């Protein structure tokens, strides 16, 4: 991995020089656009509306328009901003880890300590582990001032950028806010269904089915060309019966039965039905 940024974590008078590495990568198969008639590559050009010439990146500046005036901002203009020149990850406070809303999490980075700062780095990591706290930080990266958190992941510190508060939308749906009556039987059966699916989360057990199928489609088209039989390759799509089940209790009951069969368990009495069965027997 190649470091994308160098700076220092600072809190109080403690300064920990670090290097920043992307913690995630995109595994999607890269596709490009072509003309459906002849397969020609479709490319997007950076063309000036005034001189009509194609423009190289080195000659492209940024601009802001307020409706009447255009303000052009060069790379040199942006480089003088204090936040852009600041290469510090400034710790502003330590907060209980549960106070971090996952909705605000954006990108993740690994922090590697400079060879001269390993002890301070390890001390901060162990302190975060011991106190079960997450460090809220501010830093600048790629011409943006960012809010972030420092947390522990295994033996290393991880920096995760956060959305600003005004970038998170509030949800207020009348349909959810309206008064909906949930019966005890429905809640009991729904809880039983959750328990049937309960297990530990192992990320390695899951795969991106779309990318797997896309790779298979590409490989088969390389072999068979336009004569590819998609039904023979992927089978006939199964129709979902979920849309046909209008009754919530019936949907829950059949889901429990299907989960019991799929997991190899012996189907047990459906929650909420034992009393009814006993009453029928007594009758």
N, C-alpha and C positions, 0 to 999 in steps of 0.2 A: 504494500500500500504506500501511496505517496501522500505526505502531509499537505493539506490545502491551506494551512494557516499556522502561524507561530505567534505565541504571545505568552501571557502569564496569568495564572489564577491569583487574585489578591484578596485577602481578607485581613483587616487590621493592618499590621506592619508585615505580615507574612506574604512573601512573593514566591510563587511556584512556576518557573518557566515550563511551558508545555507546548506540544505539537498537536494539531487537530487532524483527525482522520475521519472520513465518512464511515458510519457504522453499518450502513445498508447499501444494497445494490439492486438494480432493476434486472429481473430475469426474463422479461418479456422478449419474445422473438421480434427483431426489428423488421418492419415492413415499410416499403415506400410506395408511392402512388404512381400508376401508369395509365396511359390512354387505353380505354377498353377496345378501341378499334384496331390498334397496331402494336400495343405493348410498349409504346414509347414512354420514357421516364418523364414524369411531371416534376418540374423544379420551380421553386419560388425565388424570384429575383428581388434584390434590394435596389429599386430604381427610383431616382429622384423625380418628383413631379414637376420640377422647374426645368432642368436641363435634359431630362429623359435618359440620363446615363445610368449604367449599373454602378453601384457604389460599394467599395471595399469597406470592411469593418473599421479599418484604421481612419477612415474619413467620416465616420458616423458619430454625431454627438446626440445628446438628449435635449429635449425641449419641453417647456410648459406653456400651455395656452390658456389664457383667462377669457377668451372670447374675442378680444380685441388685439391684444399684444402677445407676441411669442417671445419667450425668454429662452435663449440657447445656453445650455450648460455643458461645458467641455469636461473631459476627464480631469484636466488640471483644476478646474473650478471645484469639482466634487472632492478632489484629493485634499483640499485645504480645510474641509470641514473637520472640526475637532473630533467628532465621533469616529470618522473614517481613519484618522491618524492614531486613534487609541487602540492599542493591541492588548488590552487587559480584559479578563473575564472577572468582573468585579462582583464579589459576594455582597449582597445587600441585606440578607437575613437568612436564618435557618428556620424552617417551618416543619410542622408535623407532616409526614409523607402523605397521609390520607387527605390533606387539604389540596393536593394537586389534582385538578379536574383533568381526566384523560382526554377530554374533548379539546383541550388547549395544546396538547402535544403536537409538535410539527416534525422537525427533522432530528436525527440522532447522530452523534459523533463520539468517537473514542478520544480520550486525552492520554497522550504519552508524556511522561515526565522527561525533562532534560536530565542528562546524566548527573548534573550537579544538584538536582532538586528531588531525588528519589525519596529521601527520608521525609521531607515535608509533604510530598505527594501521598506516601503510604500513611503518614500520620493523619492527614485529612480524610482519607478513605476509611481508616479504622474508627475515627471519631464519628463519621456519619453512620457507620454500622452500629456503633455502641449506643448512640443517642436516638437511632431510628428517625433521623431528621433528613430533610432534603434541602439543599442549598439553593436559594433563589439568586440568580445572577443577572447582570446586564453586560452585554458585549456588542461589538460591531463586527459585521461580516458581510462582505459583498455589498457595500454601499447601503446597508440598513442597520439601524440600531435595533437590537433584539433583546427580548426577555427570554430567560432560559432557566433550567435547573441543572444542578450537578447531583448525580446520584451514583450509587455503587452498582456495578454489574460484574460479579465475580471478583477477579483481582484488580480490576481497573476502574477508573472514574469515567463516567459517561456524561457528556453534555447534551441536553435535549433542548432545542429551541421551542419557545412557546408562542402561541398567538397572543396578541395584545387583547385586553378585555373587550375593546370596542370592535374587534374582528370576529367575536363569537356571537352569533345570532341567538336570540331567545325564541323558544318555541311556545306558541300559545294556540292550541287547536281547540275550537269549540266542541268538537266531537268527543275529545278526551275529557274536557272540563265538564261536560254534561253529566247528569246523574245517571250512572249505570249500575244496575242491581246485579251483583254476583251472588249466586246461591252458595250455601255451604258445600253442597254436593259438587258443584262445578269447581270450586276452589280445591276441594279434597282430591278430585280426580286429576286436575291440572298439576297439583303438587306431586301426585303419584307418578305422572308422566315425566316430570322433571327428575324424580329420583331414578327412573328407569334409564335416563340419559346421563346420570351423574357419573363422573370419572375425573381423573387428573388430566390436565392439559399438557400434552406432549406435542410441541410444534412439528417435530419431525414426522409425525404420523400423517400429516396433511400435505397435499400437493395442489398445485395450480392446475386443475383439470383442463381449463381452456387452453393453456400453453402446451400441455401434453397432447391434446387433441389437435391443436394447430400444427405441431411438429409432425404428428402422424399424417395429417392431411397433406402437408408439404412433401413428405417422403413418398406418399402414395401417388401424388401428382407427378413427381419426378419419375416414378416407375411407369404409371399408366397414362399420363397426360390427360387430355380432355375426356378420355374414355372411362374415367374414374366412376365407379358405382358407389355413391356415398352410402346407400343403404347396406350394401355388402360390407363396406368398411366400418361403419359406425353402428349399423343396426337401425331398426325402426324406433323412433322416439316413443317412449311410453307416455300414455296420456295420464295426467294427474287426476285423481278422483277427489282431491281436496276441494275443488270448486263445486262439486256436486253435493257435498255434505253441508247442508244448511243448518242442521241441528247441532249446536255446540256440544251437548252431552254425547251425542252419537259419534261425533268426530273424535272426542277425547277417548271414548271407549274403544273405538276401532284402532286408534293410535297406540293405546296401551297393549291391545292384543297383538298388533303387528310388531311392536317393539319386543314383546315377550318371545314371539316366534323367531325374530331376527337375532336375538341374543342367546337363543337356545334355552331360555328359561321356561319352566312350566307355567302356562297362563294361570294366574290366580284370580280369585273373585274380584270383580270390578268394584272399586271403592264406592260406597254408598248403596250397594245392591245386596249386601249380606242380610240386612234387616228385612228387606222385601222378600228375599228368598225364604227366610225363616218364617215370615208371616204366611207365605203361600203353603209352606209345609205344614204349619199348624192348622191351616184352614182345612 
